[in-house]
């Protein structure tokens, strides 16, 4: 075994962005949506509604995303304790997302240019995406009493990216696959009166929907989607948004994932004068210590089969196997590229 210290120019780091289909079965688009009556009736059903890609447990039914409704005042759900007004599941949801996204309990959600006191949250199941959602791949169709609307993010339209505690923030606008289709709306893709249709938070896999923008009239860019804000009364807002997603014309929800794969390339360079002699003890006489065959003295040859990477304390960290033995002698030099993905 022979050793050679690697130099700084033997290392090259490369990063590649890889996109992939988000949903189960390697599908980029969901066209069918199902919920579980058991989950909806459980304690968790007071907080969120899980959506599956199939209604059959025999075909690998898996949670694709969850729907939750948050309200700053606790409206739209029953209080935990009648003696403590305003403290309810919807207020808990609002507080959780405010801490997660804004990082400040005194901050407010501002969709476009309008401050909102409530929202719907679509939380993509963590196992569905790798590192983040792929900006510009979103197409979400929603239907309401006044018609259907298609929403996307404005990542392709904005020159300056906004950051919150949860990472990047893009506005939800009228359009598909990152392309604006404003219609009667302003050039930003939403109504100035009600603000944007929400936020897309790709780094945590969350889409926030603005109820004010969706519940408005056609003239204001809305679809008449109802939202219940009654105090201490079950609002069933999670089910309302589920019906808006599953009941839209083509019922499509398209979204991709994005992952950055970092590779460390290590170049190992056996020079002509290096690694030509074998250290196999069978080449040496056990009694005299001499090389048994003169050809291994005057014209040595070795075969490189493995590259081991060691640290300064001589601990083996990684092993790279060559696809075939590489002949090495004084007339040959080699360049072996080792790739480490992480």
Secondary structure, DSSP 4 states (H G I P E B T S, - for coil): ----PPPGGGEEEEEEEEEEE-BGGGBSEE---EE-HHHHHSGGGGTEEEEES-S-GGG---EEEEEEEEETT-TTS-BSSTTSTT-BHHHHHHHHHIIIIIS-TT--EEETTEEESEEEEEEE-TTT-SSEE-TT--EEEEEETTEEEEEEE-TTT-SS-EEETTEEEEEEEEEETTEE--TTS-TTSSBTTTB-SEEEETTTTEEEE-HHHHHS-GGGT---------TTS---HHHHHHHHHHTSSS--EE-EEEEEEEEEEEEE---TTSS-S---GGGB-TTT--BS-THHHHS--EEEEEEEEE-TT--EEEEEEEEEEEEE-TT----EEEEEE-
